Amino acid sequence: MSTAAETVTSLDCTGLRCPMPIVKLGLAIRQVASGALVEVRADDVAFEPDLRAWARQTGHAIVEFDGGSVARALVRKA
């Protein structure tokens, strides 16, 4: 769970299709410190399975995931 004092980097990937939301997330997460949060919004139907596979492979943690027409994920950098 995040706290109000934490800085969250936001990434809007709506309109992008696989693999671009994960590519953009990978680029963004390289720019933040270990333990930092990145929020991603995406409407690609493959986003959730792609995100879960990416997190398993990279070791980053999915802190929150809200599905829907525009999914929202909060990822903590390892």
ABEGO torsion letter per residue (X at the ends): XBBAABBBBBBBABGBBOAAAAAAAAAAAAABBBGBBBBBBBABAAAAAAAAAAAAAAGBBBABBBBEABBBBBBBBX
